[in-house]
C-alpha cells in the first residue's frame, strides 16, 4: 500500500519513468549528448519529491548510461548531476536482473547467463558420473529446470 502512495504522486517530468518496487529508471531520447545531459539533470522535481516523502536516493548506486549505435561515440560518458553530485557512468547497467549494453543486443546478459548455466550443468554432469548421485530422471529434470 505504501508503494502505491509513493508512485501515484510522482511528479510529471520530461523523461519517461519505469518503476518497479524501489527502482525508478528515467529515460529520454535526443539527437545530441548535451541535450540528454540537460534533460536528465533537470530532475529537481524528483529531488523535491524525494525530500517531501523523506526518501533518500542513493547517488552512489545510481548510474547513467547511454544506448546508441554510433561507434565513434562508444566511450562517451554522460555528465549528469543528482543532488549536486555527478552520477557514475556504467556502460552495461543491470536493471531488474537484465544486463543492458550500448547497442541493446543483450550480448553481455546472455554471456553471464551462459556462464551460470555452464557451471551448474558441470555440477550435474559430475553427479551423473558417480554411483552415489541422483537417479537419471532427477538429473534430467534438474537440467531442464536450469534452462
N, CA, C and O atoms as a DFTB+ gen file, in Angstrom:
588 C
 N C O
     1  1       0.817      -1.192       0.000
     2  2       0.000       0.000       0.000
     3  2       0.864       1.261       0.000
     4  3       0.564       2.226      -0.703
     5  1       1.917       1.247       0.777
     6  2       2.803       2.413       0.844
     7  2       3.403       2.696      -0.522
     8  3       3.552       3.855      -0.911
     9  1       3.750       1.634      -1.257
    10  2       4.335       1.777      -2.592
    11  2       3.389       2.563      -3.494
    12  3       3.830       3.441      -4.235
    13  1       2.091       2.257      -3.439
    14  2       1.117       2.965      -4.271
    15  2       1.042       4.440      -3.917
    16  3       0.882       5.280      -4.802
    17  1       1.156       4.766      -2.639
    18  2       1.147       6.171      -2.234
    19  2       2.328       6.923      -2.820
    20  3       2.188       8.065      -3.258
    21  1       3.491       6.285      -2.830
    22  2       4.683       6.935      -3.365
    23  2       4.587       7.140      -4.870
    24  3       4.890       8.226      -5.363
    25  1       4.170       6.116      -5.607
    26  2       4.233       6.181      -7.066
    27  2       3.118       7.002      -7.679
    28  3       3.295       7.555      -8.765
    29  1       1.979       7.100      -7.022
    30  2       0.884       7.868      -7.607
    31  2       1.191       9.362      -7.592
    32  3       0.634      10.129      -8.378
    33  1       2.070       9.758      -6.702
    34  2       2.405      11.162      -6.508
    35  2       3.640      11.623      -7.276
    36  3       4.037      12.782      -7.157
    37  1       4.252      10.743      -8.059
    38  2       5.479      11.113      -8.770
    39  2       5.236      12.315      -9.674
    40  3       4.221      12.372     -10.368
    41  1       6.150      13.269      -9.672
    42  2       5.951      14.473     -10.498
    43  2       6.063      14.149     -11.986
    44  3       6.721      13.187     -12.382
    45  1       5.410      14.970     -12.792
    46  2       5.497      14.836     -14.239
    47  2       6.820      15.446     -14.691
    48  3       7.102      16.615     -14.429
    49  1       7.624      14.634     -15.371
    50  2       8.937      15.101     -15.835
    51  2       9.010      15.029     -17.351
    52  3       8.106      14.502     -18.000
    53  1      10.076      15.554     -17.905
    54  2      10.299      15.477     -19.347
    55  2      10.855      14.121     -19.761
    56  3      11.158      13.911     -20.936
    57  1      10.993      13.207     -18.817
    58  2      11.560      11.890     -19.096
    59  2      10.498      10.822     -18.873
    60  3       9.505      11.044     -18.181
    61  1      10.728       9.666     -19.470
    62  2       9.856       8.509     -19.237
    63  2      10.322       7.836     -17.960
    64  3      11.523       7.733     -17.710
    65  1       9.381       7.378     -17.155
    66  2       9.719       6.717     -15.896
    67  2       9.289       5.261     -15.972
    68  3       8.165       4.951     -16.366
    69  1      10.197       4.374     -15.590
    70  2       9.895       2.952     -15.479
    71  2      10.117       2.588     -14.021
    72  3      11.222       2.742     -13.500
    73  1       9.072       2.108     -13.361
    74  2       9.130       1.892     -11.924
    75  2       8.850       0.432     -11.609
    76  3       7.889      -0.153     -12.108
    77  1       9.694      -0.140     -10.781
    78  2       9.468      -1.486     -10.263
    79  2       9.999      -1.530      -8.839
    80  3      11.186      -1.299      -8.605
    81  1       9.118      -1.827      -7.889
    82  2       9.467      -1.859      -6.464
    83  2      10.107      -0.526      -6.080
    84  3       9.468       0.521      -6.176
    85  1      11.362      -0.562      -5.647
    86  2      12.015       0.686      -5.238
    87  2      12.988       1.194      -6.283
    88  3      13.815       2.055      -5.982
    89  1      12.911       0.682      -7.505
    90  2      13.786       1.135      -8.590
    91  2      13.004       2.030      -9.542
    92  3      11.911       1.679      -9.986
    93  1      13.570       3.181      -9.846
    94  2      12.981       4.087     -10.826
    95  2      14.019       4.335     -11.907
    96  3      15.144       4.746     -11.619
    97  1      13.637       4.086     -13.143
    98  2      14.517       4.328     -14.281
    99  2      13.944       5.504     -15.057
   100  3      12.787       5.468     -15.476
   101  1      14.744       6.547     -15.253
   102  2      14.345       7.707     -16.043
   103  2      15.036       7.610     -17.392
   104  3      16.254       7.448     -17.460
   105  1      14.266       7.708     -18.459
   106  2      14.826       7.556     -19.802
   107  2      14.308       8.660     -20.716
   108  3      13.178       9.128     -20.579
   109  1      15.155       9.057     -21.641
   110  2      14.775      10.043     -22.641
   111  2      15.593       9.793     -23.902
   112  3      16.557       9.027     -23.882
   113  1      15.211      10.431     -24.979
   114  2      15.987      10.298     -26.212
   115  2      16.218      11.674     -26.810
   116  3      15.418      12.595     -26.647
   117  1      17.341      11.779     -27.506
   118  2      17.701      13.062     -28.117
   119  2      18.716      12.818     -29.220
   120  3      19.265      11.724     -29.353
   121  1      18.952      13.854     -30.005
   122  2      19.919      13.781     -31.101
   123  2      21.349      13.967     -30.611
   124  3      22.275      13.396     -31.188
   125  1      21.545      14.758     -29.552
   126  2      22.894      15.089     -29.076
   127  2      23.044      14.728     -27.601
   128  3      22.073      14.731     -26.843
   129  1      24.280      14.416     -27.209
   130  2      24.562      14.061     -25.818
   131  2      24.278      15.233     -24.882
   132  3      23.797      15.031     -23.767
   133  1      24.571      16.450     -25.322
   134  2      24.349      17.631     -24.480
   135  2      22.871      17.788     -24.138
   136  3      22.525      18.174     -23.022
   137  1      22.012      17.492     -25.091
   138  2      20.571      17.578     -24.848
   139  2      20.124      16.522     -23.830
   140  3      19.280      16.793     -22.976
   141  1      20.696      15.324     -23.930
   142  2      20.391      14.274     -22.946
   143  2      20.814      14.695     -21.549
   144  3      20.057      14.553     -20.589
   145  1      22.026      15.213     -21.445
   146  2      22.557      15.637     -20.147
   147  2      21.698      16.733     -19.528
   148  3      21.434      16.716     -18.325
   149  1      21.267      17.675     -20.340
   150  2      20.453      18.783     -19.853
   151  2      19.099      18.269     -19.363
   152  3      18.650      18.645     -18.281
   153  1      18.454      17.422     -20.145
   154  2      17.135      16.896     -19.779
   155  2      17.206      16.049     -18.526
   156  3      16.358      16.185     -17.644
   157  1      18.201      15.174     -18.426
   158  2      18.293      14.278     -17.278
   159  2      18.769      14.993     -16.021
   160  3      18.453      14.558     -14.913
   161  1      19.510      16.064     -16.165
   162  2      19.957      16.808     -14.990
   163  2      18.843      17.675     -14.405
   164  3      18.929      18.106     -13.255
   165  1      17.803      17.929     -15.189
   166  2      16.688      18.751     -14.710
   167  2      15.670      17.908     -13.955
   168  3      14.476      17.953     -14.253
   169  1      16.131      17.155     -13.000
   170  2      15.230      16.325     -12.201
   171  2      15.059      16.921     -10.814
   172  3      14.940      16.189      -9.831
   173  1      15.045      18.232     -10.730
   174  2      14.874      18.907      -9.441
   175  2      13.520      18.550      -8.833
   176  3      13.383      18.433      -7.615
   177  1      12.511      18.378      -9.712
   178  2      11.186      17.991      -9.220
   179  2      11.245      16.642      -8.514
   180  3      10.590      16.440      -7.491
   181  1      12.022      15.734      -9.057
   182  2      12.158      14.405      -8.457
   183  2      12.889      14.493      -7.118
   184  3      12.567      13.763      -6.181
   185  1      13.862      15.381      -7.032
   186  2      14.585      15.586      -5.776
   187  2      13.651      16.158      -4.709
   188  3      13.676      15.722      -3.558
   189  1      12.836      17.126      -5.091
   190  2      11.873      17.696      -4.149
   191  2      10.857      16.645      -3.710
   192  3      10.466      16.603      -2.544
   193  1      10.439      15.811      -4.632
   194  2       9.502      14.728      -4.316
   195  2      10.100      13.782      -3.277
   196  3       9.426      13.394      -2.323
   197  1      11.365      13.413      -3.467
   198  2      12.044      12.525      -2.517
   199  2      12.136      13.180      -1.142
   200  3      11.939      12.518      -0.123
   201  1      12.431      14.467      -1.111
   202  2      12.516      15.167       0.170
   203  2      11.145      15.229       0.848
   204  3      11.049      15.091       2.068
   205  1      10.100      15.435       0.069
   206  2       8.743      15.513       0.615
   207  2       8.354      14.210       1.306
   208  3       7.752      14.233       2.379
   209  1       8.692      13.078       0.699
   210  2       8.339      11.768       1.252
   211  2       9.444      11.203       2.137
   212  3       9.367      10.054       2.571
   213  1      10.459      11.998       2.401
   214  2      11.602      11.601       3.218
   215  2      12.306      10.355       2.659
   216  3      12.729       9.465       3.397
   217  1      12.411      10.335       1.337
   218  2      13.150       9.272       0.654
   219  2      14.556       9.782       0.386
   220  3      14.749      10.968       0.117
   221  1      15.523       8.904       0.457
   222  2      16.905       9.300       0.219
   223  2      17.458       8.514      -0.965
   224  3      17.875       7.367      -0.805
   225  1      17.465       9.124      -2.161
   226  2      18.029       8.420      -3.317
   227  2      19.527       8.194      -3.120
   228  3      20.238       9.080      -2.645
   229  1      19.989       7.031      -3.481
   230  2      21.393       6.685      -3.319
   231  2      22.168       7.099      -4.567
   232  3      22.078       6.450      -5.609
   233  1      22.921       8.174      -4.451
   234  2      23.708       8.660      -5.593
   235  2      24.815       7.666      -5.932
   236  3      25.197       7.538      -7.095
   237  1      25.335       6.959      -4.920
   238  2      26.414       6.004      -5.175
   239  2      25.920       4.779      -5.946
   240  3      26.707       4.148      -6.651
   241  1      24.636       4.428      -5.830
   242  2      24.086       3.278      -6.549
   243  2      23.419       3.668      -7.866
   244  3      23.127       2.806      -8.695
   245  1      23.180       4.951      -8.056
   246  2      22.524       5.429      -9.268
   247  2      23.573       5.611     -10.363
   248  3      24.640       6.178     -10.128
   249  1      23.255       5.125     -11.558
   250  2      24.206       5.212     -12.664
   251  2      23.547       5.865     -13.873
   252  3      22.322       5.890     -13.994
   253  1      24.371       6.384     -14.750
   254  2      23.920       6.948     -16.015
   255  2      24.459       6.078     -17.136
   256  3      25.596       5.609     -17.075
   257  1      23.653       5.866     -18.149
   258  2      24.060       5.070     -19.303
   259  2      23.461       5.674     -20.557
   260  3      22.479       6.415     -20.501
   261  1      24.054       5.354     -21.667
   262  2      23.545       5.835     -22.944
   263  2      23.559       4.668     -23.932
   264  3      24.507       3.882     -23.970
   265  1      22.499       4.569     -24.725
   266  2      22.361       3.483     -25.689
   267  2      22.265       4.076     -27.087
   268  3      21.377       4.876     -27.379
   269  1      23.191       3.672     -27.941
   270  2      23.233       4.199     -29.303
   271  2      24.055       3.259     -30.173
   272  3      24.705       2.340     -29.674
   273  1      24.018       3.499     -31.479
   274  2      24.753       2.663     -32.426
   275  2      25.926       3.399     -33.073
   276  3      26.522       2.884     -34.019
   277  1      26.265       4.578     -32.589
   278  2      27.360       5.365     -33.158
   279  2      28.683       4.902     -32.546
   280  3      28.987       5.238     -31.401
   281  1      29.464       4.139     -33.295
   282  2      30.713       3.569     -32.785
   283  2      31.762       4.627     -32.454
   284  3      32.616       4.393     -31.599
   285  1      31.717       5.769     -33.103
   286  2      32.718       6.802     -32.815
   287  2      32.489       7.421     -31.428
   288  3      33.412       7.986     -30.842
   289  1      31.299       7.318     -30.921
   290  2      30.982       7.870     -29.593
   291  2      30.779       6.769     -28.555
   292  3      30.103       6.978     -27.548
   293  1      31.354       5.614     -28.798
   294  2      31.124       4.458     -27.924
   295  2      31.602       4.707     -26.494
   296  3      31.009       4.185     -25.550
   297  1      32.654       5.489     -26.322
   298  2      33.216       5.717     -24.986
   299  2      32.760       7.029     -24.352
   300  3      33.304       7.440     -23.326
   301  1      31.775       7.687     -24.947
   302  2      31.295       8.967     -24.404
   303  2      30.565       8.726     -23.085
   304  3      29.677       7.877     -23.007
   305  1      30.944       9.477     -22.046
   306  2      30.309       9.354     -20.742
   307  2      29.451      10.581     -20.489
   308  3      29.882      11.715     -20.699
   309  1      28.229      10.336     -20.034
   310  2      27.312      11.435     -19.750
   311  2      27.712      12.147     -18.464
   312  3      28.206      11.523     -17.525
   313  1      27.496      13.446     -18.431
   314  2      27.773      14.250     -17.246
   315  2      26.429      14.678     -16.657
   316  3      25.904      15.735     -17.007
   317  1      25.876      13.858     -15.767
   318  2      24.563      14.109     -15.191
   319  2      24.718      14.315     -13.694
   320  3      25.384      13.534     -13.014
   321  1      24.098      15.369     -13.188
   322  2      24.176      15.683     -11.767
   323  2      22.872      15.302     -11.066
   324  3      21.779      15.471     -11.606
   325  1      23.026      14.779      -9.841
   326  2      21.871      14.467      -8.994
   327  2      22.219      14.896      -7.582
   328  3      23.203      14.421      -7.015
   329  1      21.444      15.766      -7.022
   330  2      21.677      16.337      -5.696
   331  2      23.092      16.920      -5.615
   332  3      23.775      16.778      -4.601
   333  1      23.517      17.575      -6.692
   334  2      24.817      18.228      -6.713
   335  2      26.003      17.308      -6.922
   336  3      27.144      17.770      -6.910
   337  1      25.766      16.012      -7.114
   338  2      26.861      15.065      -7.336
   339  2      26.729      14.446      -8.723
   340  3      25.628      14.213      -9.222
   341  1      27.883      14.188      -9.327
   342  2      27.900      13.582     -10.651
   343  2      27.604      12.091     -10.534
   344  3      28.169      11.402      -9.685
   345  1      26.715      11.599     -11.391
   346  2      26.382      10.181     -11.389
   347  2      27.478       9.377     -12.074
   348  3      28.063       9.818     -13.063
   349  1      27.744       8.208     -11.543
   350  2      28.728       7.313     -12.156
   351  2      28.190       6.832     -13.497
   352  3      26.982       6.675     -13.674
   353  1      29.093       6.604     -14.432
   354  2      28.701       6.104     -15.752
   355  2      28.912       4.603     -15.789
   356  3      29.979       4.122     -15.408
   357  1      27.923       3.861     -16.236
   358  2      28.015       2.407     -16.350
   359  2      27.646       2.024     -17.775
   360  3      26.493       2.191     -18.172
   361  1      28.606       1.508     -18.563
   362  2      28.296       1.154     -19.946
   363  2      27.379      -0.059     -20.064
   364  3      26.730      -0.238     -21.095
   365  1      27.312      -0.901     -19.023
   366  2      26.438      -2.084     -19.043
   367  2      25.656      -2.157     -17.730
   368  3      25.975      -2.975     -16.867
   369  1      24.639      -1.315     -17.574
   370  2      23.876      -1.333     -16.321
   371  2      22.998      -2.572     -16.207
   372  3      22.648      -3.195     -17.209
   373  1      22.650      -2.917     -14.974
   374  2      21.743      -4.034     -14.716
   375  2      20.457      -3.448     -14.165
   376  3      20.467      -2.758     -13.146
   377  1      19.353      -3.724     -14.837
   378  2      18.046      -3.253     -14.378
   379  2      17.103      -4.444     -14.336
   380  3      16.866      -5.094     -15.354
   381  1      16.571      -4.725     -13.163
   382  2      15.684      -5.859     -12.929
   383  2      16.344      -7.179     -13.336
   384  3      15.686      -8.078     -13.859
   385  1      17.647      -7.280     -13.089
   386  2      18.382      -8.515     -13.345
   387  2      18.846      -8.696     -14.772
   388  3      19.472      -9.708     -15.086
   389  1      18.561      -7.746     -15.648
   390  2      18.960      -7.848     -17.053
   391  2      20.094      -6.861     -17.314
   392  3      19.962      -5.665     -17.056
   393  1      21.210      -7.379     -17.829
   394  2      22.347      -6.530     -18.193
   395  2      22.093      -5.962     -19.580
   396  3      21.886      -6.705     -20.539
   397  1      22.110      -4.634     -19.678
   398  2      21.810      -3.961     -20.937
   399  2      23.093      -3.332     -21.464
   400  3      23.804      -2.658     -20.719
   401  1      23.395      -3.547     -22.746
   402  2      24.602      -2.968     -23.326
   403  2      24.254      -1.806     -24.248
   404  3      23.081      -1.525     -24.495
   405  1      25.278      -1.140     -24.749
   406  2      25.111       0.085     -25.530
   407  2      24.235      -0.107     -26.766
   408  3      23.459       0.785     -27.107
   409  1      24.340      -1.243     -27.440
   410  2      23.602      -1.467     -28.679
   411  2      22.279      -2.193     -28.469
   412  3      21.567      -2.478     -29.432
   413  1      21.948      -2.493     -27.211
   414  2      20.738      -3.232     -26.850
   415  2      20.677      -4.604     -27.525
   416  3      19.604      -5.066     -27.912
   417  1      21.840      -5.249     -27.660
   418  2      21.894      -6.601     -28.224
   419  2      21.810      -7.664     -27.129
   420  3      21.632      -8.845     -27.429
   421  1      21.936      -7.258     -25.863
   422  2      21.869      -8.136     -24.692
   423  2      22.961      -9.205     -24.705
   424  3      22.804     -10.256     -24.084
   425  1      24.058      -8.948     -25.404
   426  2      25.150      -9.904     -25.500
   427  2      25.778     -10.168     -24.129
   428  3      26.047     -11.320     -23.788
   429  1      26.012      -9.125     -23.348
   430  2      26.617      -9.294     -22.023
   431  2      25.698     -10.104     -21.109
   432  3      26.172     -10.938     -20.337
   433  1      24.393      -9.866     -21.190
   434  2      23.443     -10.609     -20.364
   435  2      23.439     -12.089     -20.743
   436  3      23.408     -12.959     -19.874
   437  1      23.471     -12.363     -22.034
   438  2      23.477     -13.752     -22.497
   439  2      24.767     -14.466     -22.100
   440  3      24.739     -15.650     -21.763
   441  1      25.901     -13.754     -22.136
   442  2      27.165     -14.357     -21.722
   443  2      27.157     -14.689     -20.236
   444  3      27.645     -15.749     -19.841
   445  1      26.609     -13.798     -19.398
   446  2      26.518     -14.065     -17.959
   447  2      25.608     -15.264     -17.695
   448  3      25.929     -16.130     -16.882
   449  1      24.482     -15.304     -18.383
   450  2      23.541     -16.412     -18.204
   451  2      24.178     -17.716     -18.653
   452  3      24.010     -18.744     -17.996
   453  1      24.909     -17.689     -19.768
   454  2      25.576     -18.887     -20.273
   455  2      26.602     -19.407     -19.268
   456  3      26.680     -20.612     -19.028
   457  1      27.386     -18.505     -18.682
   458  2      28.410     -18.953     -17.730
   459  2      27.776     -19.546     -16.470
   460  3      28.298     -20.512     -15.915
   461  1      26.655     -18.976     -16.014
   462  2      25.958     -19.543     -14.856
   463  2      25.429     -20.943     -15.163
   464  3      25.580     -21.865     -14.361
   465  1      24.812     -21.087     -16.328
   466  2      24.270     -22.393     -16.718
   467  2      25.383     -23.420     -16.920
   468  3      25.225     -24.594     -16.586
   469  1      26.507     -22.967     -17.467
   470  2      27.630     -23.879     -17.708
   471  2      28.149     -24.447     -16.388
   472  3      28.403     -25.648     -16.286
   473  1      28.309     -23.582     -15.369
   474  2      28.780     -24.047     -14.059
   475  2      27.802     -25.033     -13.436
   476  3      28.217     -26.054     -12.889
   477  1      26.506     -24.738     -13.512
   478  2      25.509     -25.613     -12.915
   479  2      25.391     -26.932     -13.670
   480  3      25.193     -27.983     -13.061
   481  1      25.513     -26.877     -14.989
   482  2      25.475     -28.115     -15.777
   483  2      26.700     -28.982     -15.506
   484  3      26.605     -30.210     -15.524
   485  1      27.859     -28.349     -15.253
   486  2      29.059     -29.116     -14.909
   487  2      28.853     -29.876     -13.600
   488  3      29.261     -31.030     -13.477
   489  1      28.219     -29.226     -12.626
   490  2      27.930     -29.908     -11.362
   491  2      27.008     -31.105     -11.588
   492  3      27.222     -32.180     -11.028
   493  1      25.983     -30.905     -12.415
   494  2      25.056     -32.006     -12.688
   495  2      25.739     -33.153     -13.427
   496  3      25.469     -34.320     -13.142
   497  1      26.614     -32.834     -14.367
   498  2      27.304     -33.895     -15.107
   499  2      28.267     -34.662     -14.201
   500  3      28.457     -35.867     -14.366
   501  1      28.877     -33.952     -13.239
   502  2      29.740     -34.649     -12.271
   503  2      28.916     -35.589     -11.402
   504  3      29.354     -36.699     -11.100
   505  1      27.740     -35.157     -11.004
   506  2      26.861     -36.025     -10.219
   507  2      26.406     -37.237     -11.023
   508  3      26.296     -38.340     -10.488
   509  1      26.144     -37.029     -12.299
   510  2      25.653     -38.120     -13.145
   511  2      26.712     -39.203     -13.324
   512  3      26.371     -40.361     -13.563
   513  1      27.974     -38.851     -13.215
   514  2      29.038     -39.829     -13.418
   515  2      29.392     -40.613     -12.166
   516  3      30.307     -41.436     -12.203
   517  1      28.699     -40.386     -11.063
   518  2      29.024     -41.098      -9.833
   519  2      27.975     -42.159      -9.539
   520  3      26.864     -42.125     -10.069
   521  1      28.347     -43.091      -8.693
   522  2      27.400     -44.145      -8.327
   523  2      26.516     -43.727      -7.167
   524  3      25.475     -44.342      -6.938
   525  1      26.904     -42.698      -6.431
   526  2      26.123     -42.247      -5.288
   527  2      25.244     -41.034      -5.602
   528  3      24.602     -40.497      -4.699
   529  1      25.201     -40.597      -6.854
   530  2      24.418     -39.425      -7.244
   531  2      22.941     -39.738      -7.372
   532  3      22.495     -40.838      -7.046
   533  1      22.196     -38.770      -7.847
   534  2      20.757     -38.928      -8.010
   535  2      20.456     -39.793      -9.220
   536  3      21.343     -40.082     -10.024
   537  1      19.215     -40.200      -9.345
   538  2      18.791     -41.003     -10.490
   539  2      18.807     -40.136     -11.750
   540  3      18.750     -38.908     -11.678
   541  1      18.884     -40.798     -12.896
   542  2      18.979     -40.092     -14.171
   543  2      17.760     -39.197     -14.409
   544  3      17.901     -38.091     -14.933
   545  1      16.583     -39.655     -14.036
   546  2      15.371     -38.847     -14.262
   547  2      15.401     -37.568     -13.423
   548  3      14.940     -36.520     -13.874
   549  1      15.942     -37.650     -12.202
   550  2      16.049     -36.467     -11.344
   551  2      17.026     -35.471     -11.938
   552  3      16.764     -34.268     -11.945
   553  1      18.160     -35.968     -12.442
   554  2      19.157     -35.085     -13.055
   555  2      18.616     -34.438     -14.320
   556  3      18.877     -33.262     -14.574
   557  1      17.860     -35.197     -15.123
   558  2      17.270     -34.650     -16.322
   559  2      16.300     -33.519     -15.993
   560  3      16.288     -32.486     -16.663
   561  1      15.491     -33.723     -14.961
   562  2      14.546     -32.708     -14.516
   563  2      15.279     -31.463     -14.031
   564  3      14.860     -30.343     -14.325
   565  1      16.369     -31.651     -13.291
   566  2      17.156     -30.512     -12.797
   567  2      17.776     -29.733     -13.960
   568  3      17.789     -28.502     -13.949
   569  1      18.287     -30.451     -14.958
   570  2      18.906     -29.784     -16.107
   571  2      17.868     -28.977     -16.882
   572  3      18.156     -27.865     -17.323
   573  1      16.664     -29.524     -17.052
   574  2      15.617     -28.794     -17.751
   575  2      15.157     -27.578     -16.956
   576  3      14.835     -26.540     -17.535
   577  1      15.126     -27.702     -15.637
   578  2      14.725     -26.582     -14.794
   579  2      15.730     -25.433     -14.897
   580  3      15.347     -24.265     -14.835
   581  1      17.012     -25.761     -15.054
   582  2      18.034     -24.711     -15.198
   583  2      17.822     -23.903     -16.470
   584  3      17.976     -22.681     -16.484
   585  1      17.466     -24.611     -17.540
   586  2      17.299     -23.926     -18.824
   587  2      15.984     -23.194     -18.892
   588  3      15.680     -22.563     -19.904
